[in-house]
């Protein structure tokens, strides 16, 4: 059980531990944002978890800054960020 967290943003989502974490947080009732470069993997995971996708290259500082603005607009205040 997590504290009163409502939203989580997972950077580098799509496969492996990050995908498992997205599933777990979604099951706990959090609204999850998935950030990554591979749209196919992100969309597959989003369908499974009802997450919101932010296709972004985390190595691009300008893109990351815009992604956080977009995430804030779509998800509200972000409680947890996983990178």
C-alpha positions as CSV (number, residue, x, y, z in Angstrom):
1,X,0.0,0.0,0.0
2,X,1.3,3.4,-1.0
3,X,0.8,6.7,0.9
4,X,-1.8,9.0,-0.6
5,X,-0.1,9.2,-4.0
6,X,-2.4,9.7,-6.9
7,X,-0.1,10.1,-9.9
8,X,3.2,8.6,-11.1
9,X,5.4,9.4,-14.1
10,X,7.7,6.6,-15.2
11,X,10.5,7.8,-17.5
12,X,12.0,5.1,-19.6
13,X,8.8,3.0,-19.5
14,X,7.9,0.2,-21.9
15,X,9.7,-2.9,-20.9
16,X,11.3,-4.7,-17.9
17,X,11.1,-3.3,-14.4
18,X,9.5,0.0,-15.5
19,X,6.7,-1.9,-17.3
20,X,6.2,-4.0,-14.2
21,X,6.2,-0.9,-12.0
22,X,3.6,0.7,-14.3
23,X,1.3,-2.3,-13.9
24,X,1.8,-2.4,-10.1
25,X,1.1,1.3,-9.6
26,X,-1.9,1.1,-11.9
27,X,-3.3,-1.8,-9.8
28,X,-2.8,0.4,-6.7
29,X,-5.1,3.0,-8.3
30,X,-2.5,5.6,-9.4
31,X,-2.9,7.4,-12.6
32,X,0.3,6.6,-14.5
33,X,2.2,8.5,-17.2
34,X,4.5,6.6,-19.4
35,X,7.5,8.4,-20.9
36,X,9.7,6.8,-23.6
37,X,10.8,6.8,-27.2
38,X,9.1,3.7,-28.5
39,X,5.5,4.5,-29.3
40,X,4.5,0.8,-30.0
41,X,5.7,-0.4,-26.6
42,X,4.2,2.6,-24.8
43,X,0.8,2.2,-26.4
44,X,0.7,-1.5,-25.6
45,X,1.5,-0.9,-22.0
46,X,-0.9,2.1,-21.9
47,X,-3.8,-0.1,-23.1
48,X,-3.0,-2.6,-20.4
49,X,-2.7,-0.1,-17.6
50,X,-4.9,2.8,-18.7
51,X,-1.9,5.0,-18.6
52,X,-1.2,8.3,-20.5
53,X,1.7,8.2,-23.0
54,X,4.3,10.9,-23.4
55,X,6.5,10.0,-26.3
56,X,9.7,11.8,-25.3
57,X,13.5,11.4,-25.7
58,X,14.7,11.7,-22.1
59,X,18.2,12.8,-23.4
60,X,16.6,16.0,-24.9
61,X,16.3,18.6,-22.1
62,X,13.9,20.8,-24.1
63,X,11.6,17.8,-24.8
64,X,11.7,16.7,-21.2
65,X,10.8,20.2,-20.0
66,X,7.8,20.2,-22.4
67,X,6.8,16.7,-21.4
68,X,6.6,17.8,-17.7
69,X,4.4,20.7,-18.7
70,X,2.2,18.3,-20.7
71,X,2.1,15.7,-17.9
72,X,1.1,18.4,-15.4
73,X,-1.7,19.5,-17.7
74,X,-3.0,16.0,-18.3
75,X,-2.4,14.3,-15.0
76,X,-2.3,17.2,-12.5
77,X,0.3,17.3,-9.8
78,X,2.8,14.5,-10.2
79,X,3.4,12.7,-6.9
80,X,6.0,10.2,-7.9
81,X,8.7,10.3,-10.7
82,X,10.7,7.2,-11.5
83,X,13.7,7.5,-13.8
